[in-house]
Amino acid sequence: MSDSSLSKRRLTICVVGSGGVGKSSITLRYLSDQFPEFYDPTVEESYITKVEYGANMHDVEIIDTAGQEEFMSFRDSSMAHGDAFLALCAINSYSSFVELKVLREKVIREHDGDTDVPMVIVANKRDLENCRQVSVDDLVAYCNQINCPFMETSAKTRLNVCESFRLLLDRVNLLKQKKFYQSIIPEESEDYIPDHTEKKCVIS
């Protein structure tokens, strides 16, 4: 299959949030079960993988977007082309929660005002409960207001990492079925067989 056909089929998930909320950590924990101990600001990283969802294999690109001010042009470009979004804040940073709200509005603008863009709000760093600045009540109130599911995670302890991606795929299946089914890799395709150099993500 040509590269252009693959890119049209591929489901693009963008992991967005301000700097330091754990975008890279949650992405790497999901893809390879690794947790980076040291914070290294990301310009932008893209990972191509195959995700098993139910009885099908899906062709997925996960983009770990930039969170630093100087790299905003990279993030904005990715947001315009993303199909689904994990929007992160950190429970120990109220400012990251404020920035998350701004980012959600930006995603909607980039998608011509479509409020049905698949998204899951992720409150990361649940392992830092003693330093919590973003209350569960605040998260529930906001997510009820925008009709969007949320989940608290910890990339460090693995808490709800796979579950948050599963929830996002559930949202794509619910809200954008055409794109979701378009990303299915046909069993007769040579791409259906997982590449053992990549991480095969299984979501049952």
Secondary structure as the mmCIF struct_conf table of DSSP 4:
data_model
#
loop_
_struct_conf.conf_type_id
_struct_conf.id
_struct_conf.beg_label_comp_id
_struct_conf.beg_label_asym_id
_struct_conf.beg_label_seq_id
_struct_conf.end_label_comp_id
_struct_conf.end_label_asym_id
_struct_conf.end_label_seq_id
HELX_RH_AL_P HELX_RH_AL_P1 ASP A 3 ARG A 9
HELX_LH_PP_P HELX_LH_PP_P1 ARG A 10 ARG A 10
STRN STRN1 LEU A 11 GLY A 17
BEND BEND1 SER A 18 SER A 18
TURN_TY1_P TURN_TY1_P1 GLY A 19 GLY A 20
BEND BEND2 VAL A 21 GLY A 22
HELX_RH_AL_P HELX_RH_AL_P2 LYS A 23 SER A 32
BEND BEND3 ASP A 33 ASP A 33
BEND BEND4 GLU A 37 PHE A 38
BEND BEND5 VAL A 43 VAL A 43
STRN STRN2 GLU A 45 TYR A 53
TURN_TY1_P TURN_TY1_P2 GLY A 54 ALA A 55
STRN STRN3 ASN A 56 ASP A 64
BEND BEND6 GLN A 68 GLN A 68
HELX_RH_3T_P HELX_RH_3T_P1 GLU A 69 PHE A 71
HELX_RH_AL_P HELX_RH_AL_P3 MET A 72 HIS A 81
BEND BEND7 ASP A 83 ASP A 83
STRN STRN4 ALA A 84 ALA A 90
TURN_TY1_P TURN_TY1_P3 ILE A 91 ASN A 92
HELX_RH_AL_P HELX_RH_AL_P4 TYR A 94 GLU A 110
TURN_TY1_P TURN_TY1_P4 HIS A 111 GLY A 113
TURN_TY1_P TURN_TY1_P5 THR A 115 ASP A 116
BEND BEND8 VAL A 117 VAL A 117
STRN STRN5 MET A 119 ASN A 124
HELX_RH_3T_P HELX_RH_3T_P2 ARG A 126 CYS A 131
BEND BEND9 VAL A 134 VAL A 134
HELX_RH_AL_P HELX_RH_AL_P5 VAL A 136 ILE A 146
TURN_TY1_P TURN_TY1_P6 ASN A 147 ASN A 147
STRN STRN6 PHE A 150 GLU A 152
STRN STRN7 SER A 154 SER A 154
TURN_TY1_P TURN_TY1_P7 ALA A 155 ARG A 158
STRN STRN8 LEU A 159 LEU A 159
TURN_TY1_P TURN_TY1_P8 ASN A 160 ASN A 160
HELX_RH_AL_P HELX_RH_AL_P6 VAL A 161 LEU A 175
HELX_RH_AL_P HELX_RH_AL_P7 GLN A 177 GLN A 182
TURN_TY1_P TURN_TY1_P9 SER A 183 SER A 183
STRN STRN9 ILE A 184 ILE A 184
HELX_LH_PP_P HELX_LH_PP_P2 ILE A 185 PRO A 186
TURN_TY1_P TURN_TY1_P10 GLU A 187 GLU A 188
BEND BEND10 SER A 189 SER A 189
HELX_RH_3T_P HELX_RH_3T_P3 GLU A 190 TYR A 192
BEND BEND11 ILE A 193 ILE A 193
HELX_LH_PP_P HELX_LH_PP_P3 PRO A 194 ASP A 195
TURN_TY1_P TURN_TY1_P11 HIS A 196 THR A 197
BEND BEND12 GLU A 198 GLU A 198
STRN STRN10 LYS A 200 ILE A 203
#
